[in-house]
Amino acid sequence: MFPRNVLESQQFEPASVASRTAAGCWKLATGRALSLRPRTHGVLQIAQGQVWLTVSGSLADRPGVPEDHVLRAGKQLVIAPGQHVVMEAWDSSGAAEAVAFRWDRVAMAPTAQPRGLTACDWECGVVQPLRELVRALGQGGRAVGAALVDVVGAGGRFAVGLARFALHRIAAPLQRKPV
């Protein structure tokens, strides 16, 4: 059996999962890889963190030759249809930091600009953290509920034990008395 750290470092999300969702702002956890095979022109923009990505596929100047890139927060890369992108959260210092990135489909030529940075900033800076906050509050609520169930169960066991102790203390002297 493989060690756990090897399996976690090689987790992979297939392109079918990535391509069926709409354009928007997404997170990529450390130790995870994401594969993109866009059907239309698009712009990949890094909002937080740093990624190492490999682009291969139908490039006009170098068809089929994979090309590596390191993109930091604020940088973007235009991806053409038919290209295959594999990206992974990466930090040269070894610090574990999740990556937030934005994928926008572009109906125009690949040299055209993506939609406004204000919309990107709004979604990556407000909407995505709000979704994560709601998810975290839900998980926290479930954890508090589970803790309350455990406390009630422990209280019940305590009450039963106390009752058994009291009955034992009362019944023991009664059994010793001669009638």
Z-matrix of the N, CA and C atoms (Angstrom, degrees):
N
C 1 1.445
C 2 1.529 1 109.04
N 3 1.348 2 116.57 1 141.95
C 4 1.459 3 121.85 2 -178.48
C 5 1.518 4 110.67 3 -77.03
N 6 1.331 5 117.35 4 148.49
C 7 1.464 6 119.13 5 174.69
C 8 1.523 7 110.67 6 -63.26
N 9 1.320 8 116.38 7 150.81
C 10 1.467 9 121.89 8 -176.37
C 11 1.524 10 112.40 9 -59.98
N 12 1.346 11 117.74 10 -38.93
C 13 1.459 12 119.23 11 -176.61
C 14 1.527 13 112.36 12 -66.76
N 15 1.320 14 118.28 13 -28.40
C 16 1.465 15 120.61 14 177.41
C 17 1.517 16 109.61 15 -69.15
N 18 1.331 17 116.56 16 -43.56
C 19 1.457 18 119.54 17 -179.36
C 20 1.522 19 111.40 18 -65.12
N 21 1.334 20 117.67 19 -41.87
C 22 1.459 21 119.92 20 -179.20
C 23 1.514 22 111.65 21 -66.75
N 24 1.321 23 118.13 22 -35.17
C 25 1.458 24 119.50 23 -177.06
C 26 1.518 25 111.99 24 -76.14
N 27 1.320 26 118.18 25 -10.67
C 28 1.453 27 120.02 26 -177.73
C 29 1.516 28 112.08 27 -117.17
N 30 1.325 29 117.46 28 20.88
C 31 1.450 30 119.61 29 176.41
C 32 1.518 31 108.29 30 -67.82
N 33 1.320 32 116.46 31 148.85
C 34 1.438 33 121.55 32 -169.40
C 35 1.517 34 108.69 33 -146.03
N 36 1.309 35 118.06 34 134.62
C 37 1.450 36 121.45 35 175.34
C 38 1.518 37 107.80 36 -105.21
N 39 1.332 38 117.97 37 123.10
C 40 1.463 39 119.97 38 -177.03
C 41 1.516 40 112.51 39 -68.45
N 42 1.309 41 115.19 40 160.03
C 43 1.460 42 121.45 41 -177.31
C 44 1.520 43 111.79 42 -62.79
N 45 1.334 44 118.22 43 -30.73
C 46 1.458 45 119.86 44 -178.22
C 47 1.522 46 110.78 45 -62.21
N 48 1.333 47 118.34 46 -35.14
C 49 1.458 48 121.60 47 177.83
C 50 1.519 49 110.08 48 -70.21
N 51 1.311 50 117.05 49 -42.97
C 52 1.454 51 121.09 50 -176.74
C 53 1.520 52 111.85 51 -71.03
N 54 1.336 53 118.50 52 -35.75
C 55 1.456 54 120.25 53 -172.63
C 56 1.519 55 113.24 54 -84.38
N 57 1.333 56 118.69 55 -15.52
C 58 1.451 57 118.58 56 -177.10
C 59 1.523 58 112.46 57 -83.93
N 60 1.326 59 117.48 58 -9.42
C 61 1.450 60 120.39 59 179.59
C 62 1.518 61 109.44 60 -93.53
N 63 1.316 62 115.45 61 158.49
C 64 1.457 63 120.69 62 -178.76
C 65 1.520 64 110.27 63 -75.33
N 66 1.322 65 113.60 64 165.41
C 67 1.460 66 119.25 65 176.35
C 68 1.514 67 108.35 66 -62.10
N 69 1.326 68 115.69 67 152.90
C 70 1.456 69 119.16 68 179.42
C 71 1.508 70 111.67 69 160.39
N 72 1.313 71 115.34 70 -164.21
C 73 1.452 72 122.47 71 -177.68
C 74 1.524 73 108.72 72 -100.49
N 75 1.332 74 116.93 73 131.83
C 76 1.459 75 122.22 74 -174.85
C 77 1.516 76 109.71 75 -134.62
N 78 1.338 77 116.02 76 162.84
C 79 1.468 78 121.74 77 176.95
C 80 1.517 79 108.94 78 -114.97
N 81 1.318 80 115.05 79 147.16
C 82 1.462 81 122.00 80 175.92
C 83 1.526 82 106.50 81 -129.03
N 84 1.327 83 116.34 82 115.17
C 85 1.462 84 121.39 83 -177.72
C 86 1.528 85 109.79 84 -73.85
N 87 1.318 86 115.92 85 155.96
C 88 1.456 87 120.17 86 176.87
C 89 1.521 88 109.04 87 -64.62
N 90 1.314 89 115.33 88 147.09
C 91 1.456 90 120.66 89 -179.12
C 92 1.515 91 113.16 90 80.57
N 93 1.320 92 118.30 91 4.48
C 94 1.461 93 122.74 92 179.63
C 95 1.517 94 109.34 93 -115.03
N 96 1.303 95 116.45 94 150.29
C 97 1.458 96 122.01 95 175.76
C 98 1.521 97 108.01 96 -121.55
N 99 1.308 98 115.64 97 151.08
C 100 1.460 99 121.45 98 -179.32
C 101 1.513 100 108.03 99 -131.16
N 102 1.319 101 115.82 100 134.64
C 103 1.452 102 121.57 101 -179.70
C 104 1.522 103 108.87 102 -111.37
N 105 1.332 104 116.60 103 129.13
C 106 1.464 105 122.27 104 178.83
C 107 1.523 106 109.45 105 -120.54
N 108 1.314 107 116.15 106 133.53
C 109 1.467 108 122.36 107 173.20
C 110 1.527 109 107.06 108 -131.57
N 111 1.327 110 116.87 109 81.28
C 112 1.467 111 119.28 110 -174.93
C 113 1.524 112 112.40 111 -69.32
N 114 1.325 113 114.84 112 148.54
C 115 1.467 114 121.52 113 177.06
C 116 1.523 115 111.23 114 -98.40
N 117 1.355 116 115.80 115 -12.90
C 118 1.462 117 120.94 116 177.52
C 119 1.524 118 107.89 117 -131.94
N 120 1.329 119 115.00 118 166.88
C 121 1.458 120 118.91 119 176.15
C 122 1.523 121 108.80 120 -61.83
N 123 1.315 122 115.86 121 145.82
C 124 1.458 123 119.50 122 179.07
C 125 1.512 124 111.01 123 -154.16
N 126 1.319 125 114.56 124 165.74
C 127 1.455 126 121.50 125 178.28
C 128 1.525 127 107.30 126 -121.37
N 129 1.309 128 115.36 127 125.59
C 130 1.461 129 122.45 128 175.49
C 131 1.519 130 107.08 129 -100.22
N 132 1.339 131 116.37 130 118.67
C 133 1.457 132 120.77 131 -177.84
C 134 1.529 133 108.57 132 -122.74
N 135 1.330 134 116.93 133 131.61
C 136 1.458 135 122.55 134 179.66
C 137 1.525 136 108.18 135 -89.68
N 138 1.337 137 116.95 136 122.48
C 139 1.461 138 121.54 137 -179.20
C 140 1.527 139 111.49 138 -95.48
N 141 1.346 140 116.71 139 -31.60
C 142 1.469 141 120.96 140 -177.80
C 143 1.517 142 108.35 141 -150.53
N 144 1.319 143 116.48 142 139.38
C 145 1.456 144 121.05 143 176.45
C 146 1.521 145 112.47 144 86.76
N 147 1.310 146 114.59 145 -156.07
C 148 1.463 147 121.25 146 -175.99
C 149 1.527 148 108.27 147 -148.63
N 150 1.329 149 117.35 148 139.64
C 151 1.459 150 121.19 149 178.36
C 152 1.519 151 110.96 150 -124.84
N 153 1.311 152 113.71 151 153.31
C 154 1.457 153 122.12 152 169.52
C 155 1.512 154 104.31 153 -109.66
N 156 1.309 155 116.43 154 123.18
C 157 1.457 156 117.99 155 179.48
C 158 1.515 157 111.28 156 -131.96
N 159 1.312 158 113.19 157 149.80
C 160 1.458 159 121.61 158 177.70
C 161 1.515 160 107.22 159 -117.21
N 162 1.332 161 115.70 160 125.66
C 163 1.456 162 121.87 161 179.49
C 164 1.527 163 107.29 162 -111.05
N 165 1.314 164 115.77 163 127.35
C 166 1.465 165 119.82 164 175.41
C 167 1.518 166 107.45 165 -139.25
N 168 1.308 167 115.31 166 166.37
C 169 1.459 168 119.20 167 178.81
C 170 1.504 169 111.37 168 125.89
N 171 1.329 170 115.10 169 -151.30
C 172 1.457 171 120.92 170 -171.91
C 173 1.527 172 111.63 171 -82.72
N 174 1.302 173 115.98 172 80.84
C 175 1.460 174 121.52 173 172.59
C 176 1.525 175 107.51 174 -92.15
N 177 1.313 176 117.05 175 138.11
C 178 1.457 177 120.43 176 -176.39
C 179 1.524 178 111.72 177 -64.19
N 180 1.343 179 116.45 178 -41.15
C 181 1.455 180 118.67 179 -175.07
C 182 1.527 181 113.12 180 -86.17
N 183 1.340 182 118.68 181 -28.70
C 184 1.466 183 121.92 182 -178.67
C 185 1.530 184 109.33 183 -140.94
N 186 1.334 185 118.81 184 74.17
C 187 1.457 186 120.00 185 -175.90
C 188 1.530 187 111.93 186 -64.21
N 189 1.344 188 115.38 187 133.03
C 190 1.452 189 121.15 188 174.51
C 191 1.515 190 115.95 189 79.35
N 192 1.334 191 119.21 190 -6.38
C 193 1.460 192 121.71 191 -178.58
C 194 1.524 193 108.69 192 -91.27
N 195 1.344 194 117.96 193 118.93
C 196 1.463 195 118.89 194 179.11
C 197 1.524 196 111.74 195 -69.02
N 198 1.307 197 115.04 196 144.38
C 199 1.457 198 121.22 197 -177.99
C 200 1.520 199 108.65 198 -130.38
N 201 1.331 200 117.93 199 129.08
C 202 1.462 201 122.67 200 -179.48
C 203 1.526 202 110.87 201 -94.56
N 204 1.321 203 114.89 202 144.04
C 205 1.461 204 121.91 203 177.76
C 206 1.522 205 108.68 204 -138.39
N 207 1.315 206 116.41 205 149.49
C 208 1.457 207 122.70 206 169.08
C 209 1.519 208 105.78 207 -118.61
N 210 1.339 209 115.38 208 118.68
C 211 1.459 210 120.23 209 -179.39
C 212 1.522 211 109.44 210 -113.70
N 213 1.312 212 115.48 211 131.89
C 214 1.466 213 122.23 212 177.55
C 215 1.528 214 109.02 213 -102.39
N 216 1.313 215 115.89 214 172.44
C 217 1.461 216 121.50 215 179.36
C 218 1.527 217 110.09 216 -54.84
N 219 1.325 218 115.82 217 133.26
C 220 1.460 219 121.91 218 179.38
C 221 1.523 220 113.70 219 93.97
N 222 1.332 221 117.95 220 -15.36
C 223 1.474 222 121.17 221 -179.37
C 224 1.521 223 109.28 222 -89.68
N 225 1.326 224 114.91 223 155.40
C 226 1.462 225 119.84 224 179.17
C 227 1.515 226 110.45 225 -140.95
N 228 1.330 227 114.43 226 161.44
C 229 1.462 228 121.38 227 -179.15
C 230 1.516 229 107.92 228 -141.92
N 231 1.331 230 116.53 229 132.74
C 232 1.460 231 121.63 230 177.73
C 233 1.524 232 107.80 231 -85.38
N 234 1.325 233 116.22 232 130.27
C 235 1.456 234 122.76 233 -179.80
C 236 1.525 235 108.38 234 -115.51
N 237 1.326 236 115.76 235 131.21
C 238 1.462 237 121.57 236 -178.93
C 239 1.526 238 110.18 237 -92.13
N 240 1.330 239 116.75 238 156.60
C 241 1.463 240 118.77 239 176.41
C 242 1.530 241 109.79 240 -62.36
N 243 1.312 242 115.50 241 143.32
C 244 1.460 243 120.20 242 -179.28
C 245 1.514 244 114.07 243 91.37
N 246 1.317 245 117.03 244 -15.49
C 247 1.457 246 119.41 245 177.18
C 248 1.530 247 108.97 246 -79.69
N 249 1.305 248 115.25 247 155.02
C 250 1.468 249 121.29 248 178.14
C 251 1.524 250 107.32 249 -118.13
N 252 1.333 251 115.84 250 124.47
C 253 1.457 252 121.69 251 -178.81
C 254 1.522 253 107.92 252 -116.27
N 255 1.318 254 116.56 253 128.13
C 256 1.459 255 121.85 254 171.69
C 257 1.514 256 105.92 255 -119.12
N 258 1.345 257 115.88 256 122.76
C 259 1.462 258 118.20 257 -178.75
C 260 1.516 259 110.33 258 -129.03
N 261 1.336 260 112.99 259 151.09
C 262 1.459 261 120.98 260 -178.58
C 263 1.522 262 108.29 261 -141.52
N 264 1.345 263 115.78 262 140.39
C 265 1.460 264 119.93 263 175.06
C 266 1.521 265 107.73 264 -61.75
N 267 1.324 266 116.52 265 131.27
C 268 1.461 267 119.39 266 -173.88
C 269 1.514 268 109.88 267 -146.19
N 270 1.320 269 115.25 268 138.39
C 271 1.455 270 121.32 269 175.97
C 272 1.517 271 107.03 270 -141.35
N 273 1.317 272 117.06 271 123.37
C 274 1.462 273 121.37 272 -176.48
C 275 1.527 274 112.29 273 -64.30
N 276 1.335 275 117.95 274 -23.52
C 277 1.466 276 120.19 275 -179.46
C 278 1.522 277 111.62 276 -82.23
N 279 1.326 278 118.01 277 -9.90
C 280 1.454 279 121.42 278 179.43
C 281 1.511 280 113.74 279 88.50
N 282 1.328 281 117.90 280 1.19
C 283 1.469 282 120.95 281 179.05
C 284 1.532 283 108.81 282 -72.20
N 285 1.305 284 115.96 283 138.83
C 286 1.458 285 120.98 284 -179.76
C 287 1.524 286 109.32 285 -86.39
N 288 1.327 287 116.51 286 108.60
C 289 1.454 288 120.72 287 179.66
C 290 1.520 289 108.84 288 -135.24
N 291 1.317 290 116.18 289 128.18
C 292 1.453 291 120.49 290 176.66
C 293 1.526 292 108.79 291 -69.43
N 294 1.311 293 115.00 292 156.79
C 295 1.459 294 121.14 293 -177.90
C 296 1.521 295 108.55 294 -114.35
N 297 1.318 296 116.37 295 135.66
C 298 1.459 297 121.97 296 171.35
C 299 1.521 298 106.43 297 -108.21
N 300 1.329 299 115.52 298 130.17
C 301 1.457 300 118.75 299 179.84
C 302 1.513 301 109.62 300 -137.81
N 303 1.298 302 114.39 301 161.86
C 304 1.454 303 121.44 302 -178.63
C 305 1.516 304 108.84 303 -124.07
N 306 1.312 305 115.20 304 135.12
C 307 1.462 306 121.02 305 175.86
C 308 1.515 307 107.52 306 -119.83
N 309 1.328 308 115.83 307 120.11
C 310 1.459 309 121.56 308 177.67
C 311 1.510 310 109.15 309 -120.21
N 312 1.311 311 115.41 310 128.76
C 313 1.461 312 119.60 311 173.03
C 314 1.523 313 107.72 312 -76.76
N 315 1.308 314 115.85 313 140.10
C 316 1.460 315 120.88 314 -179.09
C 317 1.518 316 107.49 315 -120.74
N 318 1.343 317 116.45 316 119.70
C 319 1.455 318 121.28 317 -179.41
C 320 1.516 319 111.46 318 -79.75
N 321 1.345 320 116.54 319 -17.45
C 322 1.458 321 121.38 320 -177.19
C 323 1.523 322 110.12 321 -87.83
N 324 1.298 323 114.32 322 -171.03
C 325 1.458 324 119.93 323 175.81
C 326 1.529 325 109.58 324 -62.51
N 327 1.342 326 118.74 325 153.85
C 328 1.460 327 119.99 326 -176.58
C 329 1.521 328 114.30 327 -63.94
N 330 1.340 329 119.16 328 -14.29
C 331 1.462 330 120.54 329 179.02
C 332 1.530 331 111.78 330 -85.18
N 333 1.351 332 117.11 331 -7.82
C 334 1.461 333 120.28 332 -178.83
C 335 1.522 334 110.32 333 -72.48
N 336 1.320 335 115.24 334 156.30
C 337 1.460 336 121.18 335 -179.03
C 338 1.527 337 110.33 336 -78.76
N 339 1.336 338 118.19 337 146.86
C 340 1.463 339 120.55 338 174.02
C 341 1.517 340 110.03 339 -71.66
N 342 1.339 341 116.20 340 174.06
C 343 1.464 342 117.95 341 -178.24
C 344 1.520 343 110.78 342 -61.76
N 345 1.293 344 116.67 343 166.82
C 346 1.456 345 123.36 344 -170.54
C 347 1.515 346 115.41 345 -47.29
N 348 1.314 347 115.00 346 144.31
C 349 1.456 348 120.42 347 178.51
C 350 1.518 349 111.22 348 -68.40
N 351 1.332 350 117.23 349 -24.84
C 352 1.457 351 119.93 350 178.41
C 353 1.518 352 110.16 351 -63.58
N 354 1.329 353 118.07 352 -43.52
C 355 1.463 354 121.53 353 178.13
C 356 1.521 355 110.39 354 -64.37
N 357 1.317 356 117.26 355 -40.47
C 358 1.467 357 121.78 356 177.87
C 359 1.522 358 110.25 357 -63.92
N 360 1.337 359 115.87 358 -45.49
C 361 1.459 360 119.92 359 178.90
C 362 1.526 361 111.09 360 -62.10
N 363 1.334 362 116.92 361 -40.11
C 364 1.458 363 120.81 362 179.89
C 365 1.527 364 110.44 363 -63.34
N 366 1.324 365 116.79 364 -48.53
C 367 1.463 366 119.26 365 -177.33
C 368 1.519 367 111.84 366 -68.89
N 369 1.330 368 117.54 367 -43.78
C 370 1.462 369 120.24 368 -178.80
C 371 1.524 370 112.29 369 -76.26
N 372 1.323 371 117.66 370 -27.36
C 373 1.449 372 120.39 371 -176.54
C 374 1.515 373 114.84 372 -96.23
N 375 1.339 374 118.10 373 -21.55
C 376 1.456 375 120.41 374 -176.50
C 377 1.531 376 111.77 375 -123.37
N 378 1.317 377 116.59 376 -54.50
C 379 1.463 378 120.10 377 -173.19
C 380 1.531 379 111.56 378 -66.47
N 381 1.319 380 117.60 379 -49.65
C 382 1.468 381 120.75 380 -178.84
C 383 1.526 382 111.60 381 -61.91
N 384 1.356 383 120.04 382 -47.67
C 385 1.469 384 118.39 383 176.50
C 386 1.528 385 112.95 384 -62.45
N 387 1.325 386 117.60 385 -33.26
C 388 1.460 387 120.12 386 178.05
C 389 1.520 388 110.85 387 -65.38
N 390 1.329 389 117.33 388 -42.30
C 391 1.474 390 120.70 389 175.47
C 392 1.528 391 110.68 390 -59.57
N 393 1.323 392 116.32 391 -43.86
C 394 1.457 393 120.16 392 -179.76
C 395 1.523 394 111.39 393 -66.18
N 396 1.346 395 117.54 394 -36.91
C 397 1.463 396 121.40 395 177.66
C 398 1.522 397 110.64 396 -63.97
N 399 1.327 398 117.37 397 -44.65
C 400 1.463 399 121.00 398 178.85
C 401 1.525 400 110.22 399 -61.71
N 402 1.326 401 116.74 400 -43.34
C 403 1.467 402 121.11 401 178.69
C 404 1.536 403 110.06 402 -63.04
N 405 1.329 404 117.39 403 -43.04
C 406 1.466 405 121.07 404 -179.63
C 407 1.526 406 110.90 405 -66.61
N 408 1.334 407 117.88 406 -40.15
C 409 1.461 408 120.34 407 177.59
C 410 1.527 409 110.97 408 -63.82
N 411 1.311 410 117.19 409 -38.44
C 412 1.464 411 120.48 410 176.08
C 413 1.516 412 111.58 411 -62.87
N 414 1.317 413 116.74 412 -44.10
C 415 1.465 414 120.37 413 178.09
C 416 1.526 415 110.66 414 -65.11
N 417 1.333 416 117.29 415 -39.35
C 418 1.459 417 120.84 416 177.71
C 419 1.524 418 111.30 417 -64.55
N 420 1.321 419 117.19 418 -40.38
C 421 1.464 420 121.23 419 177.56
C 422 1.524 421 111.44 420 -62.47
N 423 1.330 422 116.13 421 -42.14
C 424 1.465 423 119.14 422 177.27
C 425 1.520 424 111.22 423 -64.24
N 426 1.328 425 117.66 424 -38.10
C 427 1.466 426 121.30 425 179.27
C 428 1.527 427 110.75 426 -66.89
N 429 1.340 428 117.52 427 -41.19
C 430 1.465 429 120.60 428 177.90
C 431 1.524 430 110.05 429 -64.95
N 432 1.322 431 117.32 430 -41.06
C 433 1.468 432 120.97 431 177.56
C 434 1.522 433 111.51 432 -61.20
N 435 1.314 434 116.94 433 -43.83
C 436 1.469 435 120.61 434 178.55
C 437 1.523 436 110.59 435 -64.38
N 438 1.326 437 117.64 436 -38.41
C 439 1.468 438 120.85 437 178.14
C 440 1.525 439 110.79 438 -65.72
N 441 1.332 440 117.63 439 -40.21
C 442 1.463 441 120.55 440 177.70
C 443 1.520 442 111.62 441 -63.73
N 444 1.312 443 117.31 442 -40.51
C 445 1.466 444 120.89 443 176.82
C 446 1.523 445 109.83 444 -60.74
N 447 1.331 446 116.58 445 -42.75
C 448 1.466 447 120.40 446 178.27
C 449 1.525 448 111.20 447 -64.19
N 450 1.328 449 118.30 448 -40.90
C 451 1.466 450 121.79 449 179.66
C 452 1.527 451 110.65 450 -65.31
N 453 1.321 452 117.22 451 -43.35
C 454 1.467 453 120.87 452 178.87
C 455 1.529 454 109.54 453 -63.54
N 456 1.323 455 117.16 454 -41.78
C 457 1.465 456 120.42 455 178.12
C 458 1.524 457 111.50 456 -62.95
N 459 1.322 458 117.35 457 -42.51
C 460 1.463 459 121.13 458 179.01
C 461 1.528 460 110.19 459 -66.52
N 462 1.326 461 117.54 460 -39.30
C 463 1.463 462 121.06 461 177.17
C 464 1.520 463 111.41 462 -62.80
N 465 1.308 464 116.94 463 -40.35
C 466 1.467 465 120.96 464 177.33
C 467 1.515 466 111.53 465 -63.98
N 468 1.334 467 116.12 466 -44.29
C 469 1.465 468 119.41 467 178.04
C 470 1.528 469 110.74 468 -63.75
N 471 1.323 470 117.18 469 -36.68
C 472 1.457 471 121.23 470 177.67
C 473 1.527 472 110.59 471 -64.22
N 474 1.333 473 117.51 472 -44.81
C 475 1.466 474 121.69 473 -179.39
C 476 1.523 475 110.65 474 -63.11
N 477 1.315 476 117.59 475 -42.67
C 478 1.468 477 121.09 476 178.51
C 479 1.524 478 110.01 477 -64.29
N 480 1.312 479 117.60 478 -43.40
C 481 1.460 480 120.95 479 178.70
C 482 1.522 481 111.85 480 -64.07
N 483 1.314 482 117.53 481 -40.34
C 484 1.468 483 121.45 482 178.64
C 485 1.523 484 110.42 483 -65.07
N 486 1.330 485 117.22 484 -41.31
C 487 1.463 486 120.86 485 178.46
C 488 1.531 487 110.44 486 -64.44
N 489 1.323 488 117.48 487 -43.13
C 490 1.472 489 120.22 488 178.31
C 491 1.527 490 110.46 489 -62.92
N 492 1.321 491 117.08 490 -40.75
C 493 1.466 492 121.04 491 178.77
C 494 1.528 493 110.31 492 -62.55
N 495 1.335 494 117.19 493 -45.49
C 496 1.470 495 121.11 494 -179.45
C 497 1.523 496 110.68 495 -63.82
N 498 1.317 497 117.61 496 -43.23
C 499 1.462 498 120.02 497 178.62
C 500 1.524 499 111.02 498 -63.72
N 501 1.299 500 117.47 499 -38.89
C 502 1.464 501 121.38 500 178.80
C 503 1.529 502 110.02 501 -64.30
N 504 1.327 503 117.71 502 -41.91
C 505 1.470 504 121.23 503 -179.98
C 506 1.530 505 111.62 504 -68.83
N 507 1.317 506 117.33 505 -33.06
C 508 1.466 507 120.58 506 179.54
C 509 1.523 508 110.38 507 -79.87
N 510 1.318 509 118.09 508 -42.53
C 511 1.465 510 122.15 509 -174.63
C 512 1.517 511 112.04 510 -74.35
N 513 1.306 512 119.09 511 -31.38
C 514 1.471 513 121.30 512 -177.15
C 515 1.527 514 111.67 513 -63.04
N 516 1.341 515 121.92 514 -47.28
C 517 1.470 516 120.17 515 178.11
C 518 1.531 517 112.63 516 -65.73
N 519 1.316 518 118.92 517 -31.48
C 520 1.464 519 122.01 518 -179.96
C 521 1.533 520 110.83 519 -68.26
N 522 1.315 521 117.95 520 -34.90
C 523 1.462 522 121.02 521 179.34
C 524 1.516 523 111.74 522 -70.52
N 525 1.310 524 120.29 523 -26.69
C 526 1.456 525 123.16 524 -177.28
C 527 1.539 526 112.56 525 -81.61
N 528 1.316 527 118.53 526 -24.61
C 529 1.460 528 121.26 527 -177.73
C 530 1.535 529 110.03 528 -69.62
N 531 1.355 530 115.28 529 133.10
C 532 1.462 531 116.41 530 174.36
C 533 1.537 532 109.88 531 -76.60
N 534 1.245 533 115.38 532 145.96
C 535 1.456 534 120.42 533 -177.77
C 536 1.507 535 111.45 534 -94.65
